[in-house]
Each structure stands twice: as C-alpha cells, then as structure tokens.
Amino acid sequence: GRDLTFTDTGLWPEQQTQLNYLNFLYKRYSLSKMIQEYNKVENIEDCHFIYSRLDVTYKYPISSMVKKVKVNKKVYLPNFHHWLGGYNDRFALANYKNFIKYLEIYPNLRDYNNDIPIHSESITRLHFVKNNLKLGIIRLPFSRVRENGVIFDDVEQFDQRFIFPLKANKHIYRESTLDSLRLIFNKK
C-alpha cells in the first residue's frame, strides 16, 4: 500500500505523533464496533452518546452544558479548536446513528488522503462532508492536558477571534462570550 501523506505544518514533527493519530482513529473505530455489538443485546439506539478524549479537562461540568442541547440529526462539537478550517476532534455529542458514523474515520482514511493531506481536524471535517453529518456547535470550554500533565489553557483566545478556514472551507463563525450555545450548520 502507499504511504499516507500528512499536512506539513510543523505540527506533525515526529513519526510517533503520526502513529499516535492513526492509533487514535483505530481505537475510535474499534469503539464503534463495540457499541454496535452492545446495541444488538441492549438496544441502545434511543440513547445519546458523548465522546471525549482523555487529554482534556473541562472548565464546567459537562452535564450543565450538554443538557441544553436537543440531540437529533446533528453531531455537536465544541466551539473552538477547529484548526486549519477543520473540526475539533476532542469531543462529540450525537445520537446513536450519527455517533457510529462519527467514530468511523479509520476505514476511510486512505480515501480521504486522496483528497487532502492528513491533519486531524481537516480529516474530521472531510469525514462530516463525505458522510452527510450535520454539524452543531456547543459552547463547551476545555483545556488540553499535555503528555507531561501540564494543562495548556488556550481556549479563552477563541472566544474573541475568528477561526479562519482553509480557502475551500466556507465554515467561518465568531463565538461571543455572551453565547451559552450557538448552533451553526455545515454547508457543502
């Protein structure tokens, strides 16, 4: 098979970082398979699902933020860290059907890499487009926790500035500090 091409932004400096990302996607794909198997036994299709990476710490209790959202036909992502015009890949809230689709980037990665170089947020956005997933945005501030345990608190800067997209991406929004919840929809 051919090698994967990663975005050359200086953000993927080491091969280990690339392998970590691929492992992350594979584990999410494995999670989708486990949920589908569990559904055969327990019929959980009416449930709502939250995905959260372990390398984050939330500013407020998640329950207080997500209870405001009526999960229906959208996958809800945080209102920040949509790097390079992509979509945040650290948190998602969705119904069963959309959650399974959301988790299944891994088996499509080579096809996606034919369209764009691999970058986590860019690939997440492309996955939404290719699978007709509708995007909802939720104000859910959190900080990243580095491998050494240091909390990298960069979320506040996103409340006051635009998140600029790639040239082909029409997804631009500005989050106000007064908004408790702001919904936007992705458009092809």
C-alpha positions in Angstrom: 0.0 0.0 0.0 1.0 3.6 -0.4 2.2 5.8 2.4 -0.1 8.3 4.0 0.6 12.0 3.4 0.4 14.3 6.5 -0.1 18.0 6.4 3.3 19.8 6.5 2.6 22.5 9.2 5.3 21.6 11.7 2.6 20.2 13.9 3.4 16.6 12.9 7.2 16.7 13.5 7.7 13.1 14.6 6.7 9.8 13.1 5.5 8.9 16.6 2.9 11.7 16.5 1.6 10.4 13.2 1.4 6.9 14.6 -0.4 8.2 17.7 -3.0 9.8 15.5 -3.5 6.6 13.5 -3.8 4.6 16.7 -6.4 7.1 18.0 -8.5 6.7 14.9 -8.3 2.9 15.0 -9.4 2.9 18.7 -12.4 5.1 17.8 -13.3 2.7 15.0 -13.0 -0.2 17.5 -15.3 1.6 19.9 -17.9 2.0 17.1 -17.8 -1.8 16.6 -18.2 -2.4 20.4 -21.1 -0.1 20.6 -22.8 -1.8 17.6 -22.3 -5.2 19.2 -23.7 -4.0 22.5 -26.7 -2.5 20.7 -27.6 -6.0 19.5 -28.0 -7.1 23.1 -29.4 -3.9 24.8 -31.0 -1.9 22.0 -29.4 1.5 22.8 -30.4 3.3 19.6 -32.5 5.8 21.5 -29.6 6.9 23.7 -27.3 9.9 23.2 -23.6 9.4 23.2 -20.7 11.6 24.3 -17.2 11.1 23.0 -14.4 12.8 24.9 -10.7 12.4 24.5 -8.8 11.7 27.7 -6.3 14.6 27.2 -8.8 17.4 28.1 -10.1 18.9 31.3 -13.4 20.7 31.3 -14.0 24.2 32.6 -17.5 23.4 33.8 -19.4 20.2 34.4 -20.3 18.6 31.0 -23.8 17.8 32.1 -24.7 21.5 32.6 -23.6 22.3 29.1 -25.0 19.3 27.1 -28.4 19.3 28.8 -29.2 22.4 26.8 -28.8 20.5 23.6 -31.5 18.6 21.9 -29.6 15.9 20.1 -31.4 15.0 16.9 -29.9 15.0 13.4 -26.6 16.7 14.3 -23.2 15.9 15.7 -22.3 18.6 18.3 -18.7 19.7 18.6 -17.1 22.4 20.8 -17.0 26.0 19.6 -13.2 26.1 19.3 -10.0 24.3 18.1 -11.3 24.0 14.5 -7.7 24.2 13.2 -7.0 24.8 9.5 -10.7 25.1 8.8 -11.4 21.6 10.1 -13.5 20.4 13.0 -12.5 19.8 16.6 -11.9 16.1 17.3 -11.7 16.0 21.1 -15.4 15.9 21.9 -18.7 14.9 20.2 -22.3 14.6 21.3 -24.7 12.7 19.0 -27.5 10.2 18.6 -26.7 6.5 18.0 -26.7 6.6 14.2 -24.6 9.7 13.9 -22.2 8.7 16.7 -21.4 5.5 14.9 -20.7 7.4 11.7 -18.6 10.0 13.6 -16.3 7.3 15.0 -15.6 5.6 11.7 -12.9 7.7 10.1 -10.3 4.9 10.2 -11.6 2.6 7.4 -11.9 5.7 5.1 -8.6 7.3 5.8 -6.8 6.2 2.7 -9.7 7.5 0.5 -9.7 10.8 2.4 -6.0 11.1 2.0 -6.5 11.0 -1.8 -8.4 14.3 -1.3 -6.3 16.1 1.4 -3.1 15.5 3.4 -3.8 14.1 6.9 -4.5 16.7 9.6 -6.8 15.6 12.4 -9.3 18.5 12.3 -9.2 18.7 8.5 -9.9 14.9 8.2 -12.7 15.2 10.7 -14.4 17.9 8.6 -14.0 15.9 5.4 -15.5 12.9 7.2 -18.5 15.0 8.1 -18.9 16.1 4.5 -18.4 12.6 3.0 -20.9 11.1 5.4 -23.5 13.9 5.3 -23.1 14.5 9.0 -24.7 17.8 10.1 -22.7 20.0 12.5 -24.0 21.6 15.6 -21.7 23.8 17.8 -21.9 23.8 21.6 -20.0 26.2 23.9 -18.0 23.7 25.9 -14.7 25.2 27.1 -11.9 22.8 28.0 -8.2 22.8 28.2 -5.8 20.3 26.7 -3.6 18.2 29.0 -0.1 17.6 27.7 1.6 14.3 27.9 3.6 15.6 30.9 0.5 16.6 32.7 0.8 20.3 32.1 -2.6 21.9 31.3 -2.4 24.0 28.2 -5.2 26.6 28.6 -5.7 28.2 25.2 -9.5 28.1 25.0 -10.1 31.7 26.1 -8.5 33.2 23.0 -11.1 31.6 20.7 -14.0 33.5 22.4 -12.6 36.7 20.9 -11.4 35.9 17.4 -12.5 34.3 14.2 -11.5 30.8 13.4 -10.2 31.1 9.9 -10.8 28.3 7.4 -8.9 26.7 4.5 -9.7 28.5 1.2 -12.2 25.8 0.2 -14.0 25.8 3.5 -16.9 28.2 4.0 -17.2 27.4 7.7 -16.5 30.6 9.5 -18.1 31.8 12.7 -17.4 34.0 15.6 -18.2 32.9 19.1 -19.4 35.6 21.5 -18.6 35.3 25.2 -22.3 36.1 25.8 -23.4 33.0 23.9 -24.2 30.0 26.1 -25.0 27.9 23.0 -24.6 28.7 19.3 -25.6 26.4 16.5 -24.2 26.5 13.1 -24.6 24.1 10.2 -22.1 22.9 7.8 -22.8 23.6 4.1 -21.2 21.9 1.2 
